[in-house]
Amino acid sequence: MPVAFADLPADHAVLARATVPACLIEGALDDTGPDRDGLLLVDLELCHGRIAAIAPAGSLAPTLDLGRRMVWPCPIDIHTHLDKGHIWPRAANPDGSFWSALETVRRDRERHWSAADVAARMSFGLRCSWAQGTRAIRTHLDSIPPQAEISWPVFAALRTEWAGRIELQAVSLAMNEHYRGPDGERLADLVAEHGGILGLVPLPGPELAADLDRFFALAIERRLEIDCHIDESLDPGATTLEALARAALRNGYHGRILAGHCCALSVQEPGYVAAVIDLLLEAGIGVVSLPMCNLYLQDRAAGRTPRRRGVTLLHELAAAGVPVMLASDNCRDPFYAYGDHDLWEVFREGVRIAHLDHPIGVWPRAVTSTPAAWMGLVEAGRIRPGAPADLVIFEGRTWSEVLARPESGRTVLRAGRPIDRRLPSYAELDFLFA
């Protein structure tokens, strides 16, 4: 029998018999411990849009009995490309390769990325994310001149429009050369003006160390956080992750640094990997893996079955204490032909791709509390007394059930109220491709 979430009182309600991963709960539950799968059965008391109390199941008079349905905090998507999203109908990747993706996006950007075009596609992606239950998003913005002056104001307007629904952060996406000379200062100033994060795709070469020092100087002068695309290849000789960590230490940088992809770690020698992980810990660098996009692009060759997954060393990084996250990355563009801005899909497929199971353990934090903390969102990504009642309620009750299906029938509560989960129609974007 369907649970009548629409009938939940706005001022006070108790969601009884909710199954919650213990790693996502903060707050005492007496001596109640999780089951062998790390799950707790609890009652959740909601008052005026916030979580008032978490109690062992059966402790509180129920408003709705969830029948052991699993409940999560709304997830946090810390690495996306909203500005690239949904260009596939006019910019399909001809062979699915990384290099074709780069060239196809370049051509499309130069021809089509007006403010109106970028705004329409970013807005569409945000509406999808909202319907899927996403609480916050960090998007990279192509910031190669003159695109930066177009896309950053669009982002700023959307951040204002979506305030209170989806918290938005943005990162400049540019290469070494774009931070050299006055152009680099102008780009860093633009990022600072919009409260953004300084991003880099550090390309190897004889000037890499000097380029990184310049990049860190720009960030330090403006007190900007850093978020980089790193070693997005299966080349065992790729060493820009090491170079990034050494540059952070050399320049005395103490802000947050996030490194995305780091695919090359998966094919490098154990001794070298251990040394790089030590550097990441010393420099305070976190790692975000983009499993679906990396699986799509890496080890691709026509007529040949891929052997390698292209996903970084999640288990080894986490075991060493490096903050590790998962995110969605690209959506319906030349870097990833598929996707629906659904972080639950990312987690579900990430579990399968990277064997994040047996046990699931604390891996749910990789799309909730860990990226929330990294983004400075103190009230998001966790279930605790006093936090907003921003919750995803699945139909499944156990790991086997929720990971077996796409959970398209999930319910999303924001401030304790169910939202309209209808996804926008792709036909709304047809005018961009006429």
KAFENDA-V212554 format. One record per pair of residues at least 4 apart in sequence whose ideal C-beta (glycine too) atoms are under 7 Angstrom apart, sorted by the first residue. I is the first residue (numbers start at 1). GAP is how many residues later the second one is. D is the distance in Angstrom with one decimal. If there is no record, write none. Layout:
I:GAP:D, I:GAP:D
This chain:
3:61:5.6, 3:63:6.4, 5:406:5.2, 5:413:4.3, 6:412:5.9, 8:5:4.8, 8:55:6.7, 8:56:6.6, 8:408:6.8, 9:4:5.2, 9:54:6.8, 10:406:6.8, 10:407:6.6, 11:36:6.9, 11:37:5.8, 12:35:5.3, 13:33:4.9, 13:50:4.1, 13:51:6.9, 13:403:6.9, 14:29:5.7, 14:30:7.0, 14:31:5.1, 14:46:4.6, 14:47:6.2, 14:48:5.3, 14:49:4.7, 15:28:7.0, 15:29:4.4, 15:31:6.9, 15:49:5.6, 15:51:5.5, 16:27:5.0, 16:41:6.8, 16:44:6.7, 16:46:3.4, 16:48:6.8, 16:49:4.8, 16:50:6.5, 17:24:6.1, 17:40:4.9, 17:48:5.6, 17:49:5.4, 17:50:6.2, 17:51:5.4, 18:24:5.6, 18:26:5.4, 18:48:4.8, 18:51:6.7, 18:53:4.4, 19:20:5.3, 19:22:5.8, 19:49:5.0, 19:50:6.6, 19:51:4.6, 19:52:6.8, 19:378:5.6, 20:4:6.2, 20:5:5.6, 20:19:7.0, 20:20:5.3, 20:22:5.7, 20:51:5.2, 20:363:6.0, 21:17:5.9, 21:18:6.0, 21:343:4.9, 22:12:3.9, 22:16:5.2, 22:17:6.7, 22:18:5.0, 23:15:6.4, 23:339:4.2, 23:341:5.9, 23:342:5.7, 24:48:6.4, 24:49:6.0, 24:340:5.6, 24:341:7.0, 24:344:5.9, 24:345:6.6, 24:358:5.9, 24:359:5.5, 25:15:6.4, 25:29:6.3, 25:358:5.2, 25:359:6.9, 26:356:5.3, 26:358:3.6, 27:27:5.3, 27:357:4.8, 27:358:5.0, 29:11:6.8, 29:13:6.8, 29:25:6.3, 29:27:6.1, 30:26:6.5, 32:8:6.6, 32:24:4.6, 34:4:4.9, 34:5:5.7, 34:6:5.1, 35:4:5.3, 37:322:6.8, 37:323:6.9, 37:361:6.8, 37:362:5.6, 38:321:6.2, 38:322:6.2, 38:323:6.4, 41:16:4.2, 41:27:6.5, 42:12:5.4, 42:13:6.4, 42:14:6.3, 42:15:5.7, 43:12:4.7, 43:14:5.7, 43:16:5.4, 43:17:4.2, 44:7:6.3, 44:10:6.1, 44:27:7.0, 45:7:4.4, 45:8:4.1, 45:15:5.7, 46:4:6.9, 46:5:6.2, 46:6:6.4, 46:343:4.7, 46:370:4.6, 47:5:4.0, 49:339:6.3, 49:340:5.7, 49:366:3.4, 49:367:4.6, 50:336:6.3, 50:337:6.6, 50:338:5.7, 50:339:5.7, 51:332:6.4, 51:333:6.6, 51:334:5.7, 51:335:6.8, 51:336:5.2, 51:338:5.3, 52:333:6.5, 53:332:5.8, 54:329:6.8, 54:331:6.3, 55:4:3.7, 55:5:5.4, 66:327:6.7, 68:329:4.3, 69:324:5.6, 69:325:5.9, 69:326:6.4, 69:328:5.9, 70:324:4.5, 70:326:5.8, 70:327:6.1, 70:332:5.3, 71:320:5.6, 71:322:5.3, 72:292:6.9, 72:296:6.7, 72:319:6.9, 72:320:4.7, 73:295:5.3, 73:307:7.0, 73:308:5.4, 73:309:5.6, 73:310:5.3, 73:317:6.3, 73:318:6.4, 74:59:5.1, 74:60:6.6, 74:61:3.6, 74:316:4.3, 74:317:6.7, 74:318:5.9, 74:338:7.0, 75:58:6.6, 75:59:5.9, 75:60:6.5, 75:268:4.1, 75:269:6.9, 75:292:4.5, 75:293:5.6, 76:59:5.8, 76:60:4.8, 76:291:6.6, 76:292:6.2, 76:295:4.0, 76:296:4.8, 76:299:6.5, 76:301:7.0, 76:304:6.2, 76:305:5.2, 77:52:6.8, 77:57:5.3, 77:60:4.8, 77:250:5.3, 77:251:5.4, 77:266:5.1, 78:60:4.8, 78:210:5.7, 78:247:5.5, 78:249:5.0, 78:293:3.8, 78:296:6.3, 78:297:6.3, 79:59:6.3, 79:181:5.2, 79:209:4.8, 79:211:6.1, 79:248:3.7, 79:250:5.8, 80:57:5.6, 80:58:6.8, 80:59:4.7, 80:247:6.6, 80:248:5.7, 80:249:6.5, 81:4:6.6, 81:58:6.4, 81:59:5.4, 81:248:6.6, 81:249:5.0, 82:40:4.4, 82:43:4.7, 82:57:4.2, 83:35:5.4, 83:39:6.1, 83:56:6.8, 83:58:5.2, 83:59:5.9, 83:68:5.4, 84:21:6.2, 84:246:6.0, 84:249:4.3, 85:36:5.3, 85:37:7.0, 85:40:4.4, 85:246:4.7, 85:247:6.2, 85:248:6.0, 86:35:4.8, 86:38:5.9, 86:39:6.8, 86:245:7.0, 86:246:4.8, 86:343:5.8, 87:4:4.4, 87:21:5.3, 87:34:7.0, 87:246:5.1, 88:4:5.6, 88:244:4.5, 88:245:5.9, 88:249:6.1, 89:344:4.4, 90:18:6.6, 90:343:4.9, 91:13:5.1, 91:14:6.8, 91:17:4.0, 91:242:7.0, 91:243:5.8, 93:7:5.2, 93:8:5.3, 93:11:5.7, 93:241:4.0, 93:244:6.6, 94:6:5.6, 95:5:5.2, 95:207:6.5, 96:200:7.0, 96:204:5.3, 97:4:6.9, 97:203:5.7, 98:4:6.7, 98:199:4.8, 99:4:6.6, 100:4:5.8, 100:234:6.8, 101:4:6.2, 101:196:6.9, 101:233:3.9, 101:234:4.6, 102:4:6.4, 103:4:6.6, 104:4:6.4, 104:230:4.1, 105:4:5.9, 105:228:6.8, 105:229:5.4, 106:4:6.4, 107:4:6.2, 108:4:5.5, 109:4:4.7, 109:33:6.1, 109:38:6.1, 112:5:5.4, 113:4:5.6, 113:5:5.5, 113:34:6.1, 113:37:6.5, 114:4:7.0, 114:36:6.9, 115:4:6.0, 115:35:5.4, 115:39:5.3, 116:4:6.3, 117:4:6.6, 117:315:6.1, 118:4:5.9, 118:32:6.6, 118:33:5.4, 118:36:5.0, 119:4:6.0, 119:35:4.9, 120:4:6.5, 120:309:6.7, 120:312:6.3, 121:4:6.5, 121:308:6.9, 122:4:6.4, 122:32:6.6, 122:36:5.8, 123:4:6.5, 123:35:6.6, 124:4:6.7, 124:300:5.8, 124:304:6.6, 124:305:6.0, 125:4:6.3, 125:206:6.4, 125:216:5.4, 126:4:6.3, 126:32:6.7, 126:36:5.9, 126:40:6.1, 127:4:6.5, 127:297:4.8, 128:4:6.3, 128:212:5.9, 128:213:3.9, 128:295:5.8, 128:296:6.5, 129:5:4.0, 129:8:6.1, 129:37:6.2, 129:212:4.3, 130:4:6.8, 130:35:6.2, 130:36:6.1, 131:290:4.8, 131:291:6.5, 131:292:5.0, 132:209:5.9, 132:210:4.3, 132:211:6.8, 132:212:6.7, 133:259:4.5, 133:277:6.8, 133:279:4.2, 134:32:6.3, 134:207:6.9, 134:209:5.7, 135:31:6.9, 135:245:5.1, 135:255:5.5, 136:30:6.3, 136:31:4.0, 136:236:7.0, 136:239:5.9, 136:241:5.7, 136:244:6.0, 137:29:5.8, 137:31:5.7, 138:31:4.3, 138:33:6.4, 138:237:6.3, 139:31:5.6, 140:31:4.6, 140:33:4.3, 140:59:5.9, 141:10:4.7, 141:11:6.4, 141:14:6.1, 141:29:5.3, 141:30:6.8, 141:31:6.4, 141:32:6.0, 142:5:5.1, 142:9:6.6, 142:31:5.2, 143:4:6.4, 143:5:4.0, 143:29:4.0, 143:30:5.6, 143:31:4.7, 143:44:6.0, 144:30:6.0, 144:34:6.2, 145:38:6.6, 146:4:6.7, 147:4:5.6, 148:4:5.8, 148:24:6.9, 148:39:6.0, 148:42:5.8, 150:4:6.8, 151:4:6.2, 152:4:6.5, 152:38:5.8, 152:42:5.2, 153:4:6.5, 154:4:6.5, 155:4:6.1, 155:15:4.8, 155:39:6.9, 156:4:6.8, 156:38:5.3, 157:4:6.3, 158:4:5.9, 158:10:6.6, 159:4:6.6, 159:9:4.3, 162:4:4.7, 162:6:6.1, 167:210:6.2, 169:28:6.3, 169:206:6.0, 170:24:6.8, 170:26:4.7, 170:27:6.9, 171:25:6.5, 171:26:4.4, 171:28:3.8, 171:56:4.5, 172:15:6.1, 172:19:5.0, 172:24:6.4, 172:26:6.0, 172:27:4.7, 173:26:5.3, 173:28:6.8, 174:4:3.8, 174:5:6.7, 174:13:6.4, 174:25:6.9, 174:26:6.6, 175:26:5.2, 175:28:5.7, 176:26:6.2, 176:27:5.4, 176:31:6.9, 176:35:4.0, 178:5:6.2, 178:6:6.5, 178:9:6.2, 179:5:3.6, 179:8:6.8, 179:32:6.8, 179:35:5.7, 179:36:5.2, 179:39:6.3, 180:4:5.5, 180:34:6.6, 182:4:6.2, 183:4:6.4, 184:4:6.2, 184:30:6.6, 184:34:6.1, 185:4:6.1, 185:33:7.0, 186:4:6.4, 187:4:6.5, 188:4:6.3, 188:10:6.2, 188:30:4.1, 188:34:5.8, 189:4:6.1, 190:4:6.7, 191:5:4.1, 191:7:5.6, 191:33:6.3, 192:30:4.3, 192:32:6.1, 197:27:6.3, 197:28:4.7, 197:29:6.8, 197:30:5.0, 198:20:6.5, 198:21:4.7, 198:26:4.4, 198:28:5.5, 199:28:4.9, 199:29:6.1, 200:15:5.4, 200:28:4.8, 201:27:7.0, 201:28:4.5, 202:6:6.3, 202:9:6.9, 202:10:6.3, 202:26:6.4, 202:38:4.7, 202:41:6.7, 202:42:6.4, 204:4:5.7, 204:36:6.0, 207:4:5.3, 208:4:6.2, 208:35:5.7, 209:4:6.5, 209:34:6.8, 209:38:7.0, 210:4:6.4, 211:4:6.3, 212:4:6.3, 212:31:6.2, 212:32:6.7, 212:35:3.8, 213:4:6.3, 213:34:6.3, 213:38:6.2, 214:4:6.6, 215:4:6.6, 216:4:6.0, 216:31:5.8, 216:32:6.8, 216:35:4.0, 216:37:5.3, 217:4:6.2, 217:34:7.0, 218:4:6.6, 219:5:4.5, 219:7:5.5, 219:34:6.9, 219:36:7.0, 220:31:6.8, 220:33:6.2, 225:30:5.0, 225:31:4.7, 226:29:6.5, 226:31:4.5, 227:31:4.5, 228:16:6.1, 228:31:5.6, 228:32:6.7, 229:31:5.2, 229:32:5.9, 230:10:5.6, 230:11:4.8, 230:14:6.2, 230:29:4.5, 230:30:6.4, 230:31:5.9, 230:32:5.3, 231:7:4.2, 231:9:5.5, 231:10:5.2, 231:30:6.5, 231:31:5.5, 231:32:6.1, 231:33:3.9, 232:29:4.1, 232:31:5.6, 233:5:5.6, 233:30:6.1, 233:31:5.9, 234:29:6.0, 234:30:6.5, 234:33:5.2, 234:64:5.5, 234:65:6.0, 234:74:5.8, 234:76:6.3, 235:29:5.8, 236:28:6.6, 236:31:4.8, 236:32:5.1, 238:26:3.9, 239:4:6.0, 240:4:6.1, 241:4:6.7, 241:18:6.0, 241:21:5.6, 241:35:5.9, 242:4:6.3, 242:34:5.2, 242:37:6.2, 243:4:6.2, 244:4:6.5, 244:15:6.4, 245:4:6.6, 245:34:3.8, 245:35:5.7, 245:38:4.4, 245:40:5.9, 246:4:5.9, 246:33:6.6, 247:4:6.0, 248:5:4.6, 248:9:5.8, 248:35:4.2, 248:37:6.9, 249:33:6.3, 249:34:5.3, 256:118:6.3, 257:26:6.6, 257:27:6.7, 257:28:4.6, 258:28:5.0, 258:30:5.9, 258:116:6.5, 259:26:5.5, 259:28:5.3, 260:28:4.9, 260:30:6.6, 261:29:6.2, 261:33:6.5, 261:51:6.9, 262:25:5.5, 262:50:4.2, 263:31:5.7, 263:35:5.8, 263:47:4.9, 263:49:5.9, 264:4:6.1, 265:8:5.8, 265:11:7.0, 265:47:5.0, 265:48:4.9, 266:42:6.9, 266:45:6.4, 266:46:5.8, 266:47:5.9, 267:41:6.8, 268:4:5.1, 268:5:5.3, 269:4:6.8, 270:4:6.3, 271:4:6.7, 272:4:6.4, 273:4:6.3, 273:40:6.6, 273:43:6.9, 274:4:6.6, 275:4:6.7, 276:4:6.5, 277:4:6.6, 277:39:6.9, 277:40:6.5, 277:43:4.9, 277:45:6.4, 278:4:6.4, 279:4:6.0, 280:5:4.4, 280:42:5.2, 281:39:6.5, 281:40:6.1, 281:41:6.3, 286:36:6.7, 286:37:3.8, 286:39:6.7, 286:88:5.9, 287:25:6.4, 287:30:5.5, 287:35:5.8, 287:37:5.5, 288:37:4.3, 288:39:5.3, 289:22:5.8, 289:23:5.1, 289:25:5.8, 289:37:5.6, 290:4:5.5, 290:37:5.9, 290:39:3.7, 291:4:6.0, 291:20:5.0, 291:35:6.4, 291:55:7.0, 291:58:6.4, 291:59:4.5, 291:62:4.8, 291:63:6.1, 292:4:6.5, 292:44:6.6, 292:47:6.6, 292:54:6.1, 292:57:5.7, 293:4:6.3, 293:36:4.0, 293:37:5.3, 293:42:6.0, 293:43:4.4, 294:4:5.2, 294:16:3.9, 294:17:5.5, 295:14:5.8, 295:15:5.9, 295:16:6.9, 295:58:5.9, 296:40:5.2, 297:13:6.8, 297:38:6.6, 298:10:6.6, 298:12:2.6, 299:7:4.0, 299:8:6.0, 299:9:4.4, 299:11:6.0, 300:6:6.2, 309:44:6.0, 311:42:5.9, 311:43:5.2, 313:4:5.5, 314:4:6.1, 314:10:5.7, 314:40:5.1, 314:42:7.0, 315:4:6.1, 316:4:6.5, 317:5:4.2, 317:7:5.1, 318:4:6.8, 318:6:4.7, 323:47:5.7, 323:51:6.7, 324:42:5.9, 325:41:5.1, 325:45:5.3, 325:46:4.7, 325:49:6.9, 326:20:5.7, 326:21:6.2, 326:24:4.9, 326:40:4.6, 326:41:5.3, 327:19:6.7, 328:11:6.3, 328:13:6.5, 328:15:5.9, 328:18:4.9, 329:7:6.3, 330:5:4.0, 330:6:4.0, 330:9:6.9, 331:5:6.5, 331:8:3.9, 331:9:7.0, 331:10:5.6, 332:5:6.7, 332:6:6.9, 332:7:6.3, 340:5:6.8, 342:4:7.0, 343:4:6.4, 343:24:5.3, 344:4:6.1, 344:63:6.0, 345:4:6.1, 345:61:6.7, 346:4:5.8, 346:21:6.8, 347:4:6.5, 347:20:5.0, 348:55:5.5, 349:4:5.8, 350:4:5.7, 350:6:6.1, 351:5:4.5, 351:6:5.3, 351:52:6.1, 356:4:6.8, 356:7:4.4, 360:4:6.9, 360:39:5.6, 364:4:5.9, 365:4:4.7, 365:5:4.8, 366:4:5.8, 367:4:6.8, 368:4:6.4, 368:13:4.1, 368:14:6.7, 369:4:6.2, 369:12:4.2, 369:13:4.7, 370:4:6.4, 371:4:6.1, 371:10:6.8, 372:5:4.4, 372:8:4.3, 372:9:2.9, 377:4:6.6, 379:8:5.2, 379:9:5.8, 380:10:7.0, 382:5:6.4, 383:4:6.8, 388:27:5.8, 389:24:5.8, 389:26:6.0, 389:27:3.9, 390:23:6.8, 390:24:5.4, 390:25:6.9, 391:22:4.5, 392:18:5.6, 392:20:5.6, 393:17:6.4, 393:18:4.3, 393:20:6.9, 394:8:4.9, 394:13:5.0, 394:16:5.1, 395:12:6.3, 395:14:5.2, 395:15:6.7, 396:5:3.1, 396:6:3.4, 396:9:6.7, 396:11:6.6, 397:4:5.5, 399:4:5.6, 400:4:6.1, 402:5:6.1, 411:7:5.8, 412:6:6.9, 412:7:5.0, 412:9:6.0, 413:4:6.2, 413:5:5.8, 414:5:5.4, 424:4:5.5, 430:4:6.7
